[in-house]
Amino acid sequence: MTDSEGTLPDETAAGRAALVVNDLDAVSEFYRDVVGLAVQRREGRRTTLGAGGDPLLELTADPDAAPRAPESAGLFHTAFRVPSRAALADALDRVGEAWELTGASDHHVSEALYLDDPEGNGVEIYRDRPREAWPTDDDGHVEMDTLPLDLEGLAAEARGEASVPGGTDVGHVHLEVSDLPASRRFYAGTLGMNVRQEWGPNALFVAAGDYHHHVGLNAWNGRSDPLAGRGLDWFELVLPDEGSLEAARERVEGAGIGVTDGEEGPRSDGEFGVRDPDGIPVRLRAGEG
């Protein structure tokens, strides 16, 4: 079930995601009014949005950033996980009033809504089904699928909430990559995630522990170049303690991959950054509790 002997602890989770955007006002309003995140801080060129006091999304304005080229690897979508079906129904209500869906799917393990933000960054809003209901194969791999979502039934559960509730988080990040085997070696072999599902020859889903996926990887659109242009800036994996973080750093450095310290220099908790094979920055840190 894993490509690495040194796997990340089960308690590892996705953390914040960050985007570089041209129009900070328009993109911030989308994530506030449509997705339902709260603006927590705005300082100069940077806005932080989140839920229940937890920061989930960092937006940095760069009016001169070029659009992502069609050949470049990068973000497929940031997936915001809400804690209930009613919260997902409220999200559907907000999208219907102010935006439009690009898709809606039942994945067996979850129910998901898909849309694009004003600058074309993919967004998923989803809720998980109970873990005991997730289908698995004989090897313990999860068996996701893409089936039509019952939008009428979902809409009936809406309560009219304008914001997502506390407990909402970034459940996973899905990336478009240029070399799927190289990405597998990095995320599973080096970072130590479990391969949870291989979806044909061009998609792979990996996670710490037995979650369905913390990172999705696909080569569906024939991306051939590293990350460039506006869009994804970085995303975060949060490990349960400093010991597991240090072990992850040792694996990365042992593989000959360079690391950087936290954004503001070396930190006592050992936070570090690394770039995947497409140059996508991944930040790793220890949780606060």
Backbone as numpy.savetxt, mean C-alpha at the origin, in Angstrom:
# Nx Ny Nz CAx CAy CAz Cx Cy Cz
6.18 -21.77 1.67 5.36 -20.56 1.67 6.21 -19.30 1.67
7.52 -19.43 1.79 8.39 -18.27 1.83 9.61 -18.51 0.98
10.20 -17.42 0.50 11.44 -17.49 -0.25 12.64 -17.15 0.63
12.47 -17.04 1.91 13.55 -16.62 2.79 13.48 -17.37 4.11
14.65 -17.68 4.67 14.68 -18.29 5.99 14.47 -17.24 7.08
14.81 -15.99 6.80 14.68 -14.93 7.80 13.45 -14.10 7.55
12.28 -14.63 7.84 11.04 -13.93 7.49 10.73 -12.79 8.44
10.00 -11.83 7.93 9.51 -10.75 8.77 8.49 -11.30 9.77
8.41 -10.74 10.97 7.44 -11.21 11.95 6.00 -11.04 11.47
5.13 -11.91 11.96 3.72 -11.84 11.59 3.11 -10.47 11.88
3.60 -9.80 12.91 3.00 -8.53 13.33 3.38 -7.36 12.44
4.25 -7.58 11.47 4.63 -6.51 10.54 3.40 -6.03 9.76
3.34 -4.74 9.50 2.20 -4.17 8.79 2.70 -3.11 7.82
1.86 -2.79 6.84 2.13 -1.62 6.01 1.95 -0.37 6.86
2.73 0.66 6.56 2.61 1.92 7.27 2.13 3.01 6.34
2.76 4.16 6.42 2.35 5.29 5.59 2.77 5.09 4.14
2.08 5.79 3.26 2.51 5.92 1.87 2.68 7.40 1.59
3.50 7.72 0.59 3.78 9.12 0.27 3.77 9.32 -1.24
3.22 10.46 -1.65 3.12 10.80 -3.06 3.72 12.18 -3.31
4.32 12.35 -4.48 4.69 13.66 -5.00 3.61 14.09 -5.97
3.07 15.29 -5.79 1.95 15.75 -6.59 2.23 17.14 -7.14
1.58 17.47 -8.25 1.68 18.82 -8.81 0.76 19.79 -8.09
-0.49 19.40 -7.88 -1.51 20.29 -7.32 -1.90 19.79 -5.93
-1.24 20.34 -4.93 -1.45 19.87 -3.57 -2.89 20.09 -3.10
-3.48 21.20 -3.46 -4.85 21.48 -3.02 -5.83 20.46 -3.58
-5.78 20.22 -4.88 -6.74 19.31 -5.51 -6.58 17.89 -5.00
-5.35 17.44 -4.86 -5.13 16.06 -4.42 -5.51 15.91 -2.94
-5.17 16.89 -2.12 -5.55 16.84 -0.70 -7.07 16.79 -0.55
-7.78 17.61 -1.31 -9.24 17.63 -1.23 -9.84 16.28 -1.64
-9.25 15.64 -2.63 -9.73 14.32 -3.04 -9.60 13.32 -1.90
-8.44 13.25 -1.28 -8.26 12.25 -0.21 -9.08 12.60 1.03
-9.40 13.88 1.21 -10.26 14.28 2.33 -11.72 14.01 2.02
-12.21 14.46 0.88 -13.64 14.45 0.60 -14.15 13.16 -0.02
-13.31 12.48 -0.78 -13.74 11.26 -1.45 -13.29 10.03 -0.68
-12.00 9.93 -0.41 -11.52 8.78 0.37 -12.01 8.89 1.81
-12.02 10.10 2.36 -12.53 10.30 3.71 -11.47 10.41 4.78
-10.22 10.71 4.38 -9.16 10.91 5.36 -9.27 12.32 5.96
-8.71 12.49 7.14 -8.68 13.80 7.79 -7.35 14.47 7.52
-7.38 15.77 7.22 -6.14 16.54 7.11 -5.61 16.76 8.52
-4.43 16.22 8.79 -3.86 16.31 10.14 -2.85 17.44 10.27
-2.17 17.73 9.16 -1.15 18.77 9.22 -0.89 19.28 7.81
-0.68 20.58 7.71 -0.26 21.15 6.43 0.81 22.19 6.71
2.00 21.93 6.22 3.13 22.82 6.44 3.85 23.02 5.11
3.75 24.23 4.58 4.44 24.53 3.34 3.98 23.64 2.21
4.92 22.87 1.66 4.62 22.03 0.50 4.12 20.64 0.90
3.87 20.38 2.18 3.55 19.03 2.61 2.24 18.98 3.39
1.42 18.00 3.07 0.18 17.75 3.78 0.16 16.30 4.26
-0.26 16.10 5.51 -0.41 14.78 6.09 -1.88 14.51 6.33
-2.37 13.37 5.85 -3.76 12.96 6.08 -3.76 11.61 6.79
-4.83 11.35 7.53 -4.90 10.09 8.24 -6.28 9.80 8.77
-6.33 8.93 9.76 -7.61 8.51 10.34 -7.39 8.16 11.80
-8.32 8.58 12.65 -8.23 8.25 14.06 -6.95 8.72 14.72
-6.37 9.78 14.20 -5.13 10.30 14.75 -3.88 9.69 14.15
-4.02 8.64 13.36 -2.86 7.97 12.76 -2.57 8.54 11.38
-1.34 8.97 11.11 -1.00 9.44 9.77 -0.92 8.27 8.80
-1.52 8.43 7.62 -1.54 7.36 6.62 -0.95 7.78 5.29
-1.05 9.06 4.95 -0.65 9.51 3.62 0.08 10.85 3.73
1.26 10.92 3.10 2.04 12.15 3.03 2.02 12.64 1.58
1.61 13.87 1.38 1.61 14.49 0.06 2.63 15.62 0.04
3.51 15.61 -0.96 4.50 16.67 -1.12 4.30 17.33 -2.47
4.18 18.64 -2.46 3.94 19.38 -3.70 5.25 19.62 -4.44
5.23 19.34 -5.73 6.31 19.70 -6.65 5.65 20.05 -7.97
5.32 21.34 -8.16 4.61 21.74 -9.38 5.37 21.41 -10.66
6.68 21.24 -10.56 7.49 20.97 -11.74 7.74 19.49 -11.99
7.24 18.62 -11.13 7.47 17.18 -11.33 6.77 16.72 -12.60
7.51 16.00 -13.43 6.94 15.49 -14.68 5.98 14.35 -14.40
4.94 14.19 -15.21 4.08 13.02 -15.05 4.90 11.73 -15.20
4.46 10.71 -14.53 5.13 9.42 -14.66 5.04 8.94 -16.11
6.17 8.52 -16.65 6.20 8.04 -18.03 5.54 6.68 -18.14
4.96 6.37 -19.29 4.29 5.07 -19.45 5.21 3.87 -19.22
6.52 4.06 -19.39 7.45 2.95 -19.23 7.91 2.77 -17.78
7.62 3.73 -16.91 8.21 3.72 -15.57 7.46 2.83 -14.59
8.22 2.12 -13.79 7.65 1.40 -12.66 7.10 2.40 -11.64
6.27 1.90 -10.74 5.74 2.79 -9.71 4.47 2.25 -9.09
3.59 3.15 -8.73 2.39 2.79 -7.97 1.30 2.24 -8.89
0.70 1.12 -8.50 -0.54 0.64 -9.10 -1.70 1.17 -8.27
-1.65 0.98 -6.97 -2.58 1.67 -6.08 -2.11 1.63 -4.63
-2.54 2.62 -3.88 -2.46 2.60 -2.42 -3.79 2.09 -1.91
-3.76 1.12 -1.01 -5.00 0.48 -0.56 -5.31 0.86 0.88
-6.38 1.62 1.06 -6.82 2.03 2.39 -7.85 1.02 2.90
-7.56 0.41 4.03 -8.41 -0.64 4.58 -9.30 -0.06 5.67
-10.61 -0.16 5.48 -11.56 0.30 6.49 -12.00 -0.88 7.35
-12.44 -0.61 8.59 -12.67 -1.72 9.52 -14.03 -2.40 9.43
-14.92 -1.95 8.54 -16.25 -2.56 8.49 -16.85 -2.41 7.10
-17.86 -3.25 6.83 -18.56 -3.14 5.56 -19.36 -1.83 5.48
-19.87 -1.38 6.62 -20.60 -0.11 6.62 -19.68 1.04 6.24
-18.43 1.02 6.70 -17.48 2.07 6.33 -17.16 2.01 4.84
-17.10 0.80 4.28 -16.89 0.68 2.83 -18.10 1.22 2.08
-19.30 0.96 2.60 -20.51 1.49 1.97 -20.52 3.01 2.00
-20.06 3.59 3.09 -19.98 5.06 3.15 -18.99 5.58 2.11
-17.89 4.86 1.90 -16.93 5.27 0.88 -17.57 5.22 -0.50
-18.35 4.18 -0.76 -19.06 4.09 -2.03 -20.01 5.28 -2.20
-20.66 5.67 -1.15 -21.57 6.82 -1.18 -20.82 8.10 -1.53
-19.65 8.30 -0.91 -18.86 9.51 -1.18 -18.37 9.53 -2.63
-17.94 8.38 -3.13 -17.48 8.31 -4.51 -18.64 8.64 -5.45
-19.82 8.10 -5.16 -20.98 8.35 -6.01 -21.37 9.81 -6.06
-21.13 10.53 -4.97 -21.51 11.94 -4.93 -20.49 12.85 -5.60
-19.21 12.48 -5.56 -18.19 13.44 -5.98 -17.16 12.92 -6.98
-17.18 11.62 -7.28 -16.13 11.06 -8.11 -16.71 9.91 -8.92
-15.86 9.01 -9.43 -16.36 7.84 -10.13 -15.41 6.67 -9.90
-15.98 5.49 -9.87 -15.19 4.27 -9.71 -14.53 3.89 -11.02
-13.37 3.26 -10.90 -12.77 2.58 -12.04 -12.99 1.07 -11.98
-13.45 0.58 -10.81 -13.72 -0.84 -10.65 -14.24 -1.13 -9.26
-14.78 -2.33 -9.10 -15.28 -2.80 -7.80 -15.24 -4.32 -7.84
-14.59 -4.95 -6.85 -14.36 -6.39 -6.92 -14.54 -7.09 -5.58
-14.97 -8.32 -5.69 -14.99 -9.26 -4.57 -13.79 -10.18 -4.77
-12.84 -10.12 -3.83 -11.62 -10.92 -3.95 -11.63 -12.16 -3.05
-12.77 -12.58 -2.57 -12.91 -13.66 -1.59 -12.41 -13.22 -0.22
-11.17 -12.71 -0.15 -10.61 -12.28 1.14 -11.07 -10.89 1.52
-11.59 -10.13 0.53 -11.93 -8.74 0.76 -12.94 -8.27 -0.26
-13.52 -7.10 0.02 -14.37 -6.40 -0.93 -13.72 -5.04 -1.18
-13.61 -4.64 -2.46 -12.77 -3.50 -2.78 -13.41 -2.58 -3.81
-13.18 -1.29 -3.61 -13.55 -0.25 -4.55 -12.27 0.34 -5.13
-12.29 0.67 -6.42 -11.11 1.21 -7.09 -11.44 2.53 -7.76
-10.49 3.47 -7.70 -10.63 4.76 -8.33 -9.25 5.37 -8.50
-9.17 6.47 -9.23 -7.92 7.19 -9.44 -8.04 8.58 -8.84
-6.96 9.06 -8.25 -6.97 10.42 -7.73 -6.81 11.43 -8.87
-6.85 12.73 -8.61 -6.84 13.72 -9.70 -5.58 13.68 -10.57
-4.51 13.06 -10.10 -3.29 12.99 -10.90 -3.00 11.58 -11.39
-4.02 10.73 -11.34 -3.90 9.40 -11.91 -3.31 8.35 -11.01
-3.09 8.65 -9.74 -2.60 7.64 -8.80 -3.74 6.70 -8.41
-3.50 5.41 -8.52 -4.53 4.45 -8.20 -4.82 4.38 -6.71
-6.08 4.19 -6.38 -6.55 4.10 -5.00 -7.47 2.90 -4.87
-7.28 2.13 -3.82 -8.22 1.08 -3.44 -8.73 1.40 -2.05
-10.02 1.24 -1.85 -10.62 1.30 -0.51 -11.28 -0.06 -0.30
-10.92 -0.75 0.77 -11.40 -2.13 0.92 -11.65 -2.48 2.39
-12.38 -3.56 2.55 -12.54 -4.13 3.89 -12.26 -5.62 3.77
-11.59 -6.15 4.78 -11.28 -7.57 4.81 -12.47 -8.38 5.32
-12.63 -9.55 4.75 -13.50 -10.54 5.37 -12.76 -11.19 6.54
-13.46 -11.83 7.47 -12.77 -12.51 8.57 -11.73 -13.50 8.05
-10.59 -13.54 8.68 -9.48 -14.35 8.17 -9.84 -15.82 8.05
-10.70 -16.31 8.94 -11.06 -17.73 8.87 -11.89 -18.06 7.63
-12.40 -17.03 6.97 -13.18 -17.25 5.75 -12.33 -17.18 4.48
-11.05 -16.86 4.61 -10.20 -16.75 3.42 -9.92 -18.14 2.86
-10.18 -18.36 1.58 -9.86 -19.67 0.99 -8.35 -19.83 0.83
-7.86 -21.04 1.09 -6.44 -21.34 0.92 -6.29 -22.68 0.21
-5.12 -22.86 -0.42 -4.86 -24.14 -1.07 -4.18 -25.09 -0.09
-3.78 -26.25 -0.56 -3.20 -27.27 0.32 -1.88 -26.84 0.92
-1.21 -25.88 0.29 0.07 -25.39 0.81 -0.09 -24.18 1.72
-1.33 -23.78 1.96 -1.57 -22.63 2.82 -1.53 -21.29 2.12
-1.35 -21.27 0.79 -1.39 -20.02 0.06 -2.84 -19.55 -0.06
-3.02 -18.25 0.03 -4.36 -17.69 -0.09 -4.82 -17.78 -1.54
-6.13 -17.90 -1.74 -6.68 -18.01 -3.09 -7.62 -16.83 -3.34
-7.03 -15.74 -3.81 -7.83 -14.57 -4.17 -8.36 -14.71 -5.59
-9.40 -13.97 -5.89 -9.97 -13.94 -7.23 -10.49 -12.54 -7.46
-10.94 -12.26 -8.67 -11.56 -10.96 -8.99 -12.94 -11.22 -9.55
-13.94 -11.02 -8.71 -15.34 -11.26 -9.05 -16.12 -9.96 -8.93
-17.27 -9.85 -9.57 -18.06 -8.62 -9.44 -18.50 -8.39 -7.98
-18.47 -7.16 -7.57 -18.91 -6.79 -6.23 -20.38 -6.39 -6.27
-21.14 -6.84 -5.29 -22.55 -6.50 -5.17 -22.68 -5.06 -4.68
-22.63 -4.11 -5.60 -22.68 -2.70 -5.22 -24.03 -2.30 -4.64
-25.09 -2.89 -5.14 -26.41 -2.54 -4.61 -26.54 -2.98 -3.16
-26.10 -4.19 -2.87 -26.15 -4.67 -1.49 -25.24 -3.87 -0.58
-24.06 -3.50 -1.10 -23.14 -2.69 -0.30 -23.73 -1.32 -0.01
-24.30 -0.68 -1.02 -24.85 0.66 -0.85 -25.93 0.71 0.22
-26.64 -0.39 0.40 -27.73 -0.43 1.38 -27.22 -0.31 2.81
-25.93 -0.52 3.02 -25.38 -0.45 4.38 -24.79 0.91 4.72
-24.86 1.87 3.79 -24.25 3.18 4.03 -24.96 3.91 5.16
-24.17 4.64 5.95 -24.70 5.42 7.08 -24.55 6.91 6.87
-23.91 7.30 5.75 -23.76 8.72 5.46 -22.59 9.39 6.15
-21.60 8.61 6.59 -20.44 9.20 7.26 -19.53 9.87 6.23
-19.06 11.07 6.55 -18.23 11.83 5.63 -16.76 11.45 5.71
-16.36 10.72 6.74 -14.97 10.37 6.93 -14.84 8.89 7.28
-13.67 8.34 7.03 -13.43 6.96 7.45 -13.28 6.92 8.96
-13.62 5.80 9.59 -13.53 5.72 11.06 -12.10 5.45 11.52
-11.88 5.63 12.82 -10.63 5.19 13.41 -10.46 3.70 13.18
-9.24 3.27 13.08 -8.96 1.88 12.73 -8.69 1.69 11.26
-8.99 2.70 10.44 -8.62 2.66 9.03 -7.09 2.76 8.92
-6.52 1.99 8.01 -5.07 2.03 7.82 -4.73 1.81 6.35
-3.45 1.81 6.04 -2.98 1.38 4.73 -2.77 -0.12 4.84
-3.66 -0.88 4.21 -3.57 -2.33 4.32 -2.48 -2.92 3.46
-2.29 -2.33 2.27 -1.23 -2.79 1.39 -0.93 -1.73 0.34
0.18 -1.92 -0.33 0.57 -1.10 -1.47 0.80 -2.04 -2.64
0.25 -1.69 -3.80 0.40 -2.52 -5.00 1.26 -1.76 -5.99
2.31 -2.41 -6.48 3.30 -1.78 -7.33 3.29 -2.37 -8.73
3.62 -1.53 -9.70 3.93 -1.99 -11.05 5.44 -2.07 -11.17
5.96 -3.24 -11.54 7.40 -3.47 -11.56 7.86 -3.83 -12.96
9.16 -3.69 -13.19 9.70 -3.98 -14.51 10.23 -5.41 -14.63
10.56 -6.03 -13.51 11.16 -7.37 -13.52 10.61 -8.13 -12.33
9.57 -8.94 -12.56 8.90 -9.61 -11.45 9.83 -10.56 -10.69
10.66 -11.38 -11.35 11.58 -12.24 -10.58 12.53 -11.44 -9.69
13.03 -10.30 -10.18 13.91 -9.48 -9.37 13.16 -8.91 -8.16
11.92 -8.49 -8.37 11.11 -7.98 -7.25 10.83 -9.08 -6.24
10.58 -10.28 -6.72 10.36 -11.42 -5.82 11.61 -11.66 -4.97
12.77 -11.63 -5.59 14.00 -11.86 -4.83 14.18 -10.80 -3.75
13.81 -9.56 -4.06 13.97 -8.49 -3.09 12.96 -8.60 -1.95
11.66 -8.65 -2.30 10.64 -8.58 -1.25 10.52 -9.89 -0.47
10.66 -11.02 -1.12 10.58 -12.30 -0.42 11.96 -12.76 0.04
12.92 -12.82 -0.89 14.21 -13.38 -0.55 15.04 -12.52 0.38
15.00 -11.18 0.19 15.82 -10.29 1.01 15.06 -9.73 2.20
13.93 -9.07 1.95 13.18 -8.52 3.08 12.56 -9.62 3.94
12.21 -10.76 3.33 11.71 -11.88 4.12 10.20 -11.97 4.20
9.50 -11.55 3.13 8.05 -11.71 3.10 7.69 -13.10 2.59
6.49 -13.55 2.91 5.96 -14.80 2.38 5.27 -14.56 1.04
5.47 -15.46 0.11 4.70 -15.43 -1.13 3.33 -16.02 -0.82
2.30 -15.19 -0.93 0.96 -15.62 -0.54 0.12 -16.08 -1.74
0.41 -15.54 -2.92 -0.27 -16.02 -4.12 0.53 -15.60 -5.35
0.66 -16.51 -6.29 1.20 -16.22 -7.61 0.02 -16.24 -8.58
-0.22 -15.11 -9.22 -1.39 -14.97 -10.09 -0.90 -14.95 -11.54
-0.81 -16.14 -12.12 -0.27 -16.25 -13.46 1.20 -15.87 -13.48
1.75 -15.61 -14.66 3.18 -15.31 -14.75 3.55 -13.86 -14.45
2.54 -13.00 -14.27 2.83 -11.57 -14.21 2.36 -10.86 -12.95
1.99 -11.59 -11.92 1.58 -10.94 -10.67 1.91 -11.83 -9.49
2.24 -11.17 -8.39 2.68 -11.86 -7.19 2.23 -11.04 -5.99
1.80 -11.73 -4.94 1.33 -11.05 -3.73 2.12 -11.58 -2.54
2.74 -10.67 -1.79 3.63 -11.06 -0.69 3.19 -10.36 0.58
3.51 -11.00 1.71 3.10 -10.45 3.00 4.00 -10.96 4.10
4.03 -10.24 5.18 4.58 -10.76 6.42 3.52 -11.67 7.04
3.95 -12.83 7.52 3.00 -13.75 8.12 1.99 -14.26 7.12
0.76 -14.40 7.57 -0.28 -15.00 6.74 -1.33 -14.01 6.27
-1.01 -12.70 6.29 -1.94 -11.74 5.69 -2.02 -12.01 4.19
-3.13 -11.61 3.54 -3.23 -11.94 2.11 -2.19 -11.20 1.27
-1.91 -9.93 1.55 -0.73 -9.29 0.99 -0.54 -7.91 1.60
0.71 -7.60 1.87 1.12 -6.25 2.24 1.69 -5.51 1.04
2.19 -6.28 0.07 2.72 -5.69 -1.17 2.23 -6.53 -2.34
1.59 -5.88 -3.30 1.26 -6.51 -4.57 2.28 -6.10 -5.61
2.62 -7.03 -6.50 3.61 -6.77 -7.54 3.06 -7.26 -8.86
3.03 -6.41 -9.87 2.55 -6.89 -11.17 3.38 -6.31 -12.31
3.40 -7.08 -13.40 4.08 -6.66 -14.63 3.08 -6.65 -15.78
1.83 -6.35 -15.49 0.76 -6.42 -16.48 0.94 -5.43 -17.63
1.49 -4.27 -17.34 1.52 -3.20 -18.35 2.88 -3.01 -18.99
3.78 -3.96 -18.84 5.04 -3.92 -19.55 5.95 -2.77 -19.17
5.95 -2.38 -17.90 6.87 -1.32 -17.46 8.31 -1.82 -17.64
9.18 -0.93 -18.08 10.55 -1.34 -18.37 11.61 -0.47 -17.71
11.21 0.68 -17.16 12.17 1.63 -16.59 11.95 1.79 -15.09
12.97 2.28 -14.38 12.81 2.51 -12.94 11.81 3.61 -12.64
11.47 3.74 -11.37 10.59 4.79 -10.89 11.09 6.16 -11.32
10.20 6.98 -11.85 10.54 8.35 -12.24 9.26 9.15 -12.35
9.37 10.47 -12.15 8.22 11.34 -12.29 7.41 11.42 -11.02
6.30 12.17 -11.11 5.45 12.35 -9.95 4.74 11.03 -9.62
4.09 11.01 -8.46 3.41 9.78 -8.02 4.07 9.25 -6.77
4.29 7.96 -6.72 4.81 7.33 -5.52 6.16 7.93 -5.12
6.27 8.35 -3.86 7.52 8.87 -3.31 8.22 7.80 -2.48
7.47 7.15 -1.59 7.96 6.04 -0.78 6.78 5.39 -0.09
7.00 4.19 0.43 6.02 3.59 1.32 6.76 2.92 2.46
6.01 2.50 3.46 6.59 2.12 4.74 6.13 0.73 5.17
7.05 -0.02 5.76 6.72 -1.25 6.47 7.07 -1.05 7.93
6.15 -1.43 8.81 6.32 -1.21 10.24 6.50 -2.57 10.92
7.67 -2.78 11.51 7.98 -4.03 12.19 7.65 -3.90 13.67
7.45 -5.01 14.37 6.94 -4.91 15.74 7.93 -4.41 16.77
9.23 -4.52 16.53 10.20 -4.12 17.56 11.55 -3.86 16.92
12.45 -3.28 17.71 13.75 -2.90 17.18 14.61 -4.12 16.84
14.40 -5.24 17.54 15.16 -6.43 17.23 14.86 -6.97 15.85
13.59 -7.01 15.50 13.22 -7.50 14.17 13.64 -6.51 13.10
13.64 -5.23 13.43 14.10 -4.22 12.48 15.59 -4.38 12.21
16.36 -4.60 13.25 17.80 -4.78 13.08 18.09 -6.05 12.28
17.32 -7.11 12.51 17.51 -8.34 11.74 17.23 -8.10 10.26
16.20 -7.30 9.97 15.88 -6.99 8.58 17.01 -6.18 7.95
17.54 -5.24 8.70 18.66 -4.44 8.18 19.87 -5.33 7.89
20.14 -6.27 8.74 21.27 -7.17 8.52 21.07 -8.01 7.26
19.84 -8.45 7.01 19.58 -9.22 5.79 19.81 -8.37 4.55
19.32 -7.12 4.60 19.48 -6.23 3.45 20.95 -5.95 3.19
21.67 -5.58 4.24 23.08 -5.27 4.06 23.87 -6.52 3.68
23.46 -7.68 4.22 24.12 -8.92 3.85 23.94 -9.29 2.39
22.87 -8.78 1.79 22.63 -9.01 0.36 23.36 -7.99 -0.51
24.14 -7.11 0.12 24.91 -6.12 -0.63 24.09 -4.94 -1.10
22.94 -4.70 -0.47 22.07 -3.59 -0.85 22.30 -2.45 0.12
22.54 -1.26 -0.40 22.80 -0.11 0.44 21.55 0.36 1.17
21.73 0.89 2.37 20.62 1.42 3.15 20.92 2.86 3.52
19.87 3.60 3.82 19.99 4.95 4.32 19.30 5.02 5.67
19.73 5.96 6.51 19.08 6.13 7.80 17.79 6.91 7.63
17.09 7.15 8.74 15.82 7.84 8.70 15.93 9.20 8.03
14.80 9.76 7.69 14.75 11.02 6.94 15.56 12.11 7.62
15.61 12.10 8.94 16.30 13.16 9.68 17.61 12.65 10.28
18.19 11.63 9.65 19.47 11.11 10.11 19.28 9.88 10.98
20.37 9.34 11.57 20.28 8.14 12.40 19.31 8.33 13.56
18.53 7.31 13.84 17.56 7.36 14.92 17.78 6.18 15.85
17.40 6.38 17.10 17.63 5.33 18.09 16.84 4.07 17.80
15.72 4.20 17.09 14.91 3.01 16.82 15.40 2.25 15.58
16.45 2.74 14.92 17.05 1.99 13.82 16.33 2.13 12.49
15.39 3.06 12.37 14.67 3.24 11.09 15.65 3.35 9.93
15.34 2.68 8.83 16.22 2.79 7.67 15.40 2.71 6.38
16.05 3.12 5.29 15.41 3.07 3.98 16.24 2.25 3.02
15.56 1.69 2.03 16.20 0.87 1.01 15.41 1.04 -0.28
16.05 0.86 -1.40 15.35 0.94 -2.69 15.22 -0.45 -3.29
14.03 -0.73 -3.83 13.81 -2.03 -4.45 14.44 -2.04 -5.85
14.36 -3.12 -6.61 15.05 -3.18 -7.90 14.62 -2.11 -8.91
13.45 -1.51 -8.73 12.99 -0.44 -9.60 13.26 0.94 -9.03
14.05 1.00 -7.96 14.34 2.29 -7.36 13.24 2.84 -6.49
12.25 2.03 -6.15 11.15 2.48 -5.30 11.63 2.48 -3.85
11.56 3.64 -3.16 12.03 3.70 -1.78 11.06 3.00 -0.81
11.62 2.13 0.01 10.87 1.44 1.05 11.49 1.84 2.39
10.69 2.33 3.29 11.16 2.69 4.63 10.73 1.61 5.61
11.62 1.22 6.49 11.31 0.25 7.53 11.57 0.88 8.88
10.62 0.69 9.80 10.78 1.22 11.14 10.11 0.30 12.14
10.44 0.48 13.39 9.79 -0.27 14.47 8.54 0.46 14.92
7.51 -0.31 15.29 6.29 0.29 15.79 6.50 0.96 17.13
5.50 1.72 17.54 5.63 2.51 18.76 5.23 1.76 20.01
4.75 0.56 19.85 4.33 -0.16 21.06 4.56 -1.62 20.91
